[in-house]
């Protein structure tokens, strides 16, 4: 019987029935608790026998009947909090599965295959993006085991998932690429840098490529469902694990500050000890410039590597912009030469799946490549795609899809697929951190650097400048509200702009000044006289003064995060440690962009 035909299930006329596909969790704001549910989803593909979905739409539902108990100021603040939640959920890429543990790599899943725990209890908490929002259900289930809410606890990841069915040499297989963003020290480009005291770094991503190919049990032709081989390879990226920041001041490239923090060595050690525990030995590739603005970062990173002095952490500094200058991007292959023996020894994960028996693991990946540049975005993605190509070629040769010595570059359809999946991954990871798509994706998509691609990078760099200076404080607040910030019912109003009125009015004065100058410019010649010239001169002087004032006091016009204070005084001019100022030069900049 349908619920609407049942007396007990009859829906009152003033209510509606909706289909929901999962519960993201609960968040408490000023008016009380809200439940966030998934109202639309899109199937991305299948990994093995399990469907993977992308969140397409959601609903934030208040559990309290109204907010009449709030003051006018609180009601405005409540609306601002809800707007932050919408901003975060609309700007991210979120994926989930009801049966597949999407937070874990295939190799970690194989280690947990005997576990009887529900997915949420064995999930990798680093990538369980809605972990905090699900704490209500998780705490209840832990406390009251006879009231198990596990079926309602749905882990989601923030990142990238692409699953493609393809073929080479008439051999069909599935190629998948997944990037998982860590929820620890998450945030935006200039407001989340370096390491914290726990050893967590900003913009940490785990990227896994997967190959799935049907196998043929003896005496069975063709392949039947439930029999297949799965191969995977994992790489990581993350901010340089020292205490540092780039402090916005309206300049194109902010001031680089390496803090003199006595906990640097401890935090550095904690980071790499945890990485070794999870992934094994580390092959560390740093792509930052050896000269100019970025040079102090390379020196500081190398110093900490020497102090740590761990043979399981192999460090290589590859100055990407110098080595690949003048569009010689094929020189990225020098990294493969440098780490060739280590990559061969590292191997990759391989397992055979038989529907009648547990998966059989044949190979395991024994170490990981950890790549970074300044942002861990554009240069990093280029290098990761090159390493993935090298490993994938070996995997396809082992499966017999490629002949010994054969490369998949000659197979145009798959080559196009591979390049574009990696370029799409670059864009998604970059949008989450910097606010724009990645730079240098013309190389990833086409295999060569082009002037048209360089022009697109210049346009993206301009957009990044605007967003990083004038919009990212709000984006950082959205991250913090979703992941860590507890709204206080009583106390200050953190989202209020407390700057002096004089500072707030300066941008308005600039707009008025430009409007007056435009008015002067369109005055007909017949009435253009000395008075108009004096009027125009006055407004030129006003605009010049305001521009000068805003540049000198640039820190007051940056859109800073408001919910959780940054770890440094944003208005301070000097800090203990090392500072670096940007100077435009060909070693650091190509056609007008820096850092990446």
C-alpha positions in Angstrom: 0.0 0.0 0.0 1.3 3.5 -0.8 2.0 5.7 2.1 -0.5 8.3 1.0 -3.3 5.6 1.0 -2.5 4.5 4.6 -4.3 6.3 7.4 -1.1 6.3 9.5 1.0 7.5 6.5 -1.4 10.2 5.3 0.3 13.5 4.7 -1.4 16.7 6.0 -2.5 19.1 3.3 0.0 21.8 4.4 3.0 19.5 4.1 4.7 17.9 1.1 6.5 14.7 0.4 9.9 14.7 -1.1 12.4 12.1 -2.2 15.7 12.3 -0.4 18.8 10.3 -1.2 20.7 10.7 2.0 21.3 12.8 5.1 24.5 15.0 5.1 24.0 15.8 8.7 23.0 18.4 11.2 24.3 21.9 12.1 23.2 24.1 15.0 22.9 27.8 14.3 21.3 30.6 16.3 17.7 29.5 15.7 18.4 25.9 16.5 19.3 22.8 14.5 19.1 22.3 10.7 19.1 19.0 8.9 20.8 18.9 5.5 19.5 16.3 3.0 20.4 15.2 -0.5 17.4 15.9 -2.9 19.1 15.1 -6.2 22.0 13.0 -7.3 23.8 12.0 -10.5 25.4 8.6 -11.1 29.0 9.0 -12.0 29.8 5.4 -12.7 30.6 2.1 -11.0 33.7 0.8 -9.3 33.4 -2.9 -9.2 29.8 -3.7 -8.3 29.1 -0.4 -6.6 27.5 2.8 -7.9 29.2 6.2 -7.2 27.1 9.3 -7.1 27.6 13.0 -7.2 25.6 15.4 -5.1 23.4 17.5 -7.4 21.0 19.3 -5.1 20.3 19.5 -1.4 17.9 21.1 1.1 18.7 22.8 4.4 15.7 22.1 6.6 15.1 23.9 10.0 14.1 21.6 12.8 12.8 24.6 14.8 9.4 25.9 13.7 10.6 29.6 13.4 13.2 32.1 14.5 10.8 34.5 16.3 13.0 34.3 19.4 15.9 36.0 17.5 16.6 39.7 17.6 16.8 41.6 14.4 20.6 41.5 14.5 20.6 37.7 15.2 18.1 37.1 12.4 20.4 38.9 10.0 23.4 36.9 11.3 21.3 33.6 10.9 20.6 34.5 7.3 24.4 35.1 6.8 25.2 31.7 8.3 22.7 29.9 6.0 24.1 31.8 3.0 27.6 30.5 3.9 26.3 26.9 4.0 24.7 27.4 0.6 27.9 28.9 -0.8 29.9 25.9 0.4 27.6 23.3 -0.8 27.1 24.9 -4.2 30.7 25.6 -4.9 32.1 22.1 -4.0 32.1 18.7 -5.7 30.8 16.1 -3.4 30.5 12.4 -4.0 29.2 9.4 -2.1 28.3 5.7 -2.4 25.9 3.6 -0.3 28.1 0.5 -0.4 31.6 1.5 -1.6 33.8 3.1 1.0 34.8 6.1 -1.1 37.0 7.6 1.6 39.5 4.8 1.3 41.8 3.7 -1.5 41.5 0.2 -2.9 44.6 -0.9 -1.0 43.3 0.4 2.3 39.9 -1.3 1.6 41.7 -4.6 1.1 43.3 -4.2 4.6 39.8 -3.7 6.0 38.0 -6.3 4.1 37.4 -8.5 7.1 35.9 -5.7 9.1 32.2 -6.0 10.1 32.0 -2.3 11.0 29.6 -0.1 9.0 31.2 2.2 6.4 31.1 5.3 8.6 33.0 3.6 11.4 35.8 2.3 9.2 35.9 5.4 6.9 39.1 7.4 6.7 38.2 10.4 8.9 40.5 12.7 6.9 38.3 12.5 3.9 34.9 12.1 5.6 33.9 15.6 4.7 30.6 15.7 6.7 32.1 14.0 9.7 31.2 16.9 12.0 27.7 17.2 10.6 27.1 13.5 11.2 28.4 13.6 14.8 24.8 13.6 16.1 23.9 10.3 14.6 27.4 8.8 15.3 27.4 9.7 19.0 23.9 8.4 19.4 24.8 5.1 17.8 27.9 4.7 19.9 26.0 5.4 23.1 22.9 3.4 22.3 23.9 0.3 20.4 20.3 -1.0 20.4 19.3 2.1 18.4 21.7 1.8 15.4 21.5 4.7 13.0 24.3 3.5 10.8 22.0 3.3 7.7 21.5 7.1 8.0 25.2 8.0 8.3 26.4 8.6 4.7 30.1 9.7 4.4 30.7 12.1 1.5 34.0 13.2 0.0 35.0 16.6 -1.4 37.1 16.4 -4.5 37.0 14.8 -7.9 35.6 11.6 -9.3 35.5 10.5 -12.9 34.8 7.0 -14.1 35.0 6.2 -17.8 34.4 3.0 -19.8 37.0 2.8 -22.7 39.0 0.4 -24.7 42.5 -0.1 -26.2 43.3 -2.7 -28.9 39.7 -3.9 -28.6 40.1 -4.7 -24.9 37.4 -2.9 -22.8 38.2 -1.6 -19.4 37.2 1.1 -16.9 39.5 4.0 -16.0 38.7 6.0 -12.9 40.4 9.0 -11.2 39.5 10.1 -7.7 40.9 13.0 -5.7 40.0 13.3 -2.0 40.4 16.6 -0.2 41.4 16.4 3.5 39.0 18.2 5.9 41.9 19.0 8.2 43.3 22.5 7.7 40.9 23.0 4.8 40.4 26.4 3.3 41.3 28.9 0.6 44.6 29.7 -1.1 46.0 32.6 1.0 44.1 31.9 4.2 45.3 28.3 4.6 49.0 27.6 4.2 51.6 25.3 5.6 51.3 23.1 8.6 49.6 23.1 12.0 50.8 21.8 15.4 49.1 18.4 14.7 51.1 17.9 11.5 48.2 18.5 9.1 48.9 20.6 6.0 46.8 22.8 3.9 45.3 21.6 0.6 46.2 18.0 1.2 44.8 15.8 -1.6 45.0 12.0 -2.1 44.7 11.1 -5.8 44.1 7.5 -7.0 43.8 6.2 -10.5 42.0 2.9 -10.9 41.9 0.4 -13.8 39.2 -2.4 -13.8 39.2 -5.1 -16.4 37.1 -8.2 -16.7 38.8 -11.5 -16.4 37.8 -14.9 -17.7 37.5 -17.8 -15.3 38.7 -21.1 -16.7 36.2 -22.6 -19.1 34.0 -19.4 -19.2 33.8 -17.2 -22.3 33.0 -14.4 -22.4 33.7 -12.7 -19.1 30.9 -12.9 -16.6 29.9 -10.3 -13.9 31.7 -10.6 -10.7 35.1 -11.6 -12.1 37.5 -8.8 -12.7 41.0 -7.4 -11.9 41.5 -4.1 -10.2 44.7 -2.1 -10.3 45.3 1.3 -8.5 48.0 3.8 -7.9 48.0 6.6 -5.3 49.8 10.0 -5.2 49.5 12.8 -2.6 50.0 16.6 -2.6 50.0 19.0 0.2 51.4 22.4 1.4 55.0 22.6 2.5 54.9 21.4 6.1 56.4 24.4 7.9 54.8 27.5 9.4 54.4 30.0 6.6 51.9 32.3 5.0 51.3 34.7 2.1 49.8 37.8 3.7 47.4 39.7 1.4 47.9 43.4 1.0 46.3 44.1 -2.4 49.6 43.5 -4.2 49.5 41.0 -7.0 51.8 38.6 -5.1 51.4 38.9 -1.3 54.3 39.1 1.1 55.7 35.7 1.8 56.4 35.1 5.5 58.1 32.1 7.0 57.4 32.2 10.7 60.1 31.6 13.3 58.0 29.0 15.2 59.7 26.8 17.8 57.3 24.0 17.0 58.4 23.7 13.4 60.5 20.6 13.8 57.9 18.8 15.8 55.1 19.6 13.4 57.3 18.6 10.4 58.1 15.3 12.1 54.4 14.6 12.9 53.4 15.3 9.4 55.9 12.9 7.8 55.5 10.2 10.5 51.8 10.1 9.8 52.3 10.0 6.0 54.7 7.1 6.4 52.3 5.3 8.6 49.6 5.5 6.0 51.5 5.3 2.7 54.9 4.0 3.5 58.2 5.7 2.4 57.9 9.2 0.9 59.3 10.3 -2.5 59.0 14.1 -2.0 59.1 16.4 -5.1 59.2 20.1 -4.5 58.6 22.2 -7.7 59.1 25.7 -6.3 61.6 28.2 -7.8 65.1 28.0 -6.6 65.6 31.8 -7.1 63.7 34.9 -6.3 60.5 35.2 -4.3 60.0 31.4 -3.7 63.7 30.6 -2.9 63.4 31.0 0.9 60.7 28.3 0.9 63.0 25.8 -0.8 65.8 26.6 1.7 63.5 26.2 4.7 62.0 22.9 3.3 65.4 21.5 2.6 66.6 22.5 6.1 63.8 20.6 7.8 64.4 17.6 5.6 68.1 17.5 6.7 67.1 17.9 10.4 64.5 15.1 10.1 67.2 13.0 8.4 64.9 10.0 7.7 66.1 7.6 4.9 62.4 6.8 4.2 61.9 10.4 3.1 63.7 11.0 -0.2 63.6 14.7 -1.2 64.2 16.2 -4.7 63.9 19.9 -5.5 62.9 20.3 -9.2 62.7 24.0 -10.2 59.7 23.6 -12.6 59.8 27.0 -14.1 63.5 26.9 -14.7 63.7 23.4 -16.1 60.6 23.8 -18.3 61.2 27.4 -19.3 60.6 28.5 -22.9 57.7 26.0 -23.0 60.1 23.0 -22.8 57.5 21.0 -20.9 58.8 17.6 -22.0 61.6 18.1 -19.5 59.2 17.0 -16.8 60.3 13.5 -17.7 63.6 14.3 -16.0 61.7 13.6 -12.7 60.9 10.1 -14.0 64.6 9.5 -14.7 65.6 10.7 -11.2 63.1 8.5 -9.4 63.0 5.6 -11.9 64.3 2.9 -9.5 62.1 4.1 -6.7 59.0 4.1 -8.9 59.7 0.6 -10.1 60.2 -0.6 -6.5 57.1 1.3 -5.4 54.8 -0.7 -7.7 51.0 -0.4 -7.5 48.0 -2.2 -6.1 46.6 -5.2 -7.9 43.8 -7.6 -6.8 41.6 -10.2 -8.5 37.9 -10.1 -7.6 35.8 -13.3 -7.7 32.2 -13.1 -6.7 32.5 -16.4 -4.9 35.6 -15.7 -2.8 37.2 -12.7 -1.1 39.5 -10.5 -3.3 42.9 -11.9 -3.8 45.7 -9.3 -3.5 48.7 -9.9 -5.8 50.6 -6.6 -5.5 50.7 -3.7 -3.1 52.0 -0.1 -3.5 54.9 0.2 -1.1 55.5 4.0 -1.1 54.0 7.2 -2.4 55.1 10.3 -4.4 54.3 13.5 -2.5 54.4 16.5 -4.7 54.1 20.2 -3.9 54.6 23.6 -5.4 53.5 26.8 -3.6 49.8 26.2 -4.1 50.0 22.5 -4.8 47.8 23.1 -7.9 49.0 23.8 -11.4 52.6 22.6 -11.5 51.7 19.8 -9.1 48.9 18.5 -11.3 51.2 18.5 -14.4 53.8 16.4 -12.6 51.2 14.0 -11.1 49.6 13.4 -14.5 53.1 12.5 -15.9 53.7 10.0 -13.1 50.2 8.6 -13.5 50.9 8.1 -17.3 54.1 6.2 -16.6 52.5 3.9 -14.0 49.3 3.4 -16.1 51.4 2.3 -19.1 53.1 -0.4 -17.0 49.7 -1.5 -15.6 48.1 -1.8 -19.1 51.2 -3.7 -20.4 50.9 -6.1 -17.5 47.2 -6.7 -18.3 48.1 -7.4 -21.9 46.0 -4.5 -23.1 49.2 -2.9 -24.3 52.0 -4.9 -25.9 55.5 -4.8 -24.3 57.0 -1.4 -25.1 53.8 0.0 -26.5 52.6 3.4 -25.2 48.9 4.5 -25.1 49.8 7.8 -26.7 49.2 6.2 -30.1 45.7 5.3 -29.2 44.0 8.7 -29.8 40.7 8.0 -28.1 42.1 6.9 -24.8 44.9 9.5 -25.0 42.2 12.2 -25.3 40.3 10.7 -22.4 43.3 10.4 -20.1 44.5 14.0 -20.8 41.0 15.5 -20.2 40.2 13.6 -17.1 43.5 14.8 -15.5 42.8 18.4 -16.7 39.3 18.2 -15.2 40.8 17.0 -12.0 43.2 20.0 -12.0 40.3 22.4 -12.5 38.2 20.9 -9.7 41.0 20.8 -7.1 42.1 24.3 -8.1 38.6 25.8 -7.9 38.2 24.5 -4.4 41.4 26.2 -3.2 42.1 29.2 -5.5 38.6 30.0 -6.8 39.5 29.4 -10.5 40.3 26.5 -12.8 43.9 25.4 -12.9 46.7 27.0 -14.9 48.7 25.1 -17.5 45.9 22.7 -18.4 46.6 23.3 -22.1 49.7 21.1 -21.6 47.7 18.5 -19.7 44.9 18.4 -22.3 47.1 18.6 -25.5 50.6 17.6 -24.5 52.1 20.9 -25.4 52.3 24.5 -24.1 50.5 27.0 -26.3 50.3 30.8 -26.4 46.5 30.5 -26.3 46.8 28.5 -23.1 49.2 31.1 -21.6 46.6 33.8 -22.4 43.9 31.8 -20.6 46.3 31.4 -17.7 46.7 35.2 -17.5 42.9 35.6 -17.5 42.6 33.0 -14.7 45.4 34.7 -12.7 43.5 38.1 -12.9 40.4 36.4 -11.6 42.4 34.7 -8.8 43.7 38.0 -7.8 40.3 39.5 -7.4 38.8 36.5 -5.6 41.8 35.9 -3.3 41.8 39.6 -2.2 38.1 40.5 -2.1 36.0 37.3 -1.9 38.1 34.5 -0.2 37.5 35.6 3.4 33.8 34.7 2.9 34.8 31.4 1.2 37.1 30.6 4.2 34.2 31.3 6.6 32.1 28.9 4.7 34.7 26.2 5.0 35.1 26.9 8.7 31.3 26.9 9.4 30.8 23.6 7.7 33.9 21.8 9.1 34.8 23.2 12.5 33.1 26.4 13.8 30.5 26.2 16.5 28.0 29.1 16.4 27.5 30.7 19.8 24.0 31.7 20.8 25.2 34.5 23.0 28.1 36.8 22.5 29.6 38.9 19.7 28.5 39.0 16.1 31.6 37.7 14.2 30.3 38.4 10.7 29.9 42.2 11.3 32.3 44.5 9.6 33.9 46.5 12.5 36.2 48.7 10.5 36.0 52.4 11.1 33.5 54.3 8.9 36.3 56.2 7.2 37.8 53.0 5.9 34.5 51.6 4.8 33.6 54.8 2.8 36.9 54.9 0.8 35.8 52.4 -1.9 32.5 54.3 -2.3 34.5 57.5 -2.7 36.5 55.8 -5.4 33.4 54.8 -7.3 32.0 58.4 -7.1 35.3 59.8 -8.2 35.4 57.6 -11.3 31.8 58.5 -12.0 32.6 62.2 -11.9 35.6 61.8 -14.2 33.4 59.9 -16.7 30.9 62.8 -16.5 33.7 65.3 -17.3 34.8 63.1 -20.2 31.4 63.1 -21.9 30.7 66.8 -21.5 30.1 68.3 -25.0 32.9 70.5 -26.3 30.5 73.5 -26.6 30.2 73.8 -22.8 33.7 72.5 -21.9 35.4 75.4 -20.1 37.7 76.3 -17.2 35.2 75.3 -14.6 34.8 71.8 -16.0 38.6 71.5 -16.1 38.9 72.5 -12.5 36.1 70.2 -11.6 37.8 67.3 -13.3 41.2 68.1 -11.8 39.6 68.1 -8.3 38.2 64.6 -8.9 41.5 63.4 -10.3 43.2 64.5 -7.1 40.5 62.8 -5.0 40.8 59.5 -6.9 44.6 59.6 -6.7 44.4 60.2 -3.0 42.0 57.3 -2.4 44.0 54.9 -4.5 47.1 55.8 -2.7 45.4 55.5 0.7 44.0 52.1 -0.2 47.3 50.8 -1.5 49.2 52.0 1.6 46.5 50.5 3.9 45.8 47.4 1.7 45.4 45.1 4.6 42.2 46.9 5.6 40.6 46.2 2.2 41.3 42.5 2.0 38.3 40.3 2.6 39.6 38.5 5.7 37.9 35.5 7.4 35.7 36.5 10.3 34.7 33.3 12.1 38.1 31.9 13.0 41.0 34.3 13.4 44.1 33.7 11.3 47.3 32.5 13.1 49.0 35.9 12.7 48.1 39.6 13.1 46.8 40.6 9.6 47.8 44.2 10.1 51.3 43.6 11.4 54.1 44.8 9.2 56.9 42.7 10.7 57.0 39.1 12.0 59.8 37.0 13.5 61.3 34.9 10.7 62.0 35.3 7.0 60.2 37.6 4.6 60.2 37.7 0.9 58.8 40.3 -1.5 57.9 39.5 -5.1 59.9 41.0 -8.0 58.6 40.4 -11.4 61.1 38.4 -13.4 61.2 35.7 -16.1 62.5 33.1 -13.7 59.3 33.4 -11.6 56.7 34.7 -14.1 55.5 33.6 -17.5 53.3 36.0 -19.3 52.3 37.7 -16.1 51.5 35.1 -13.4 53.4 34.0 -10.4 53.6 31.1 -8.0 51.8 28.6 -10.3 
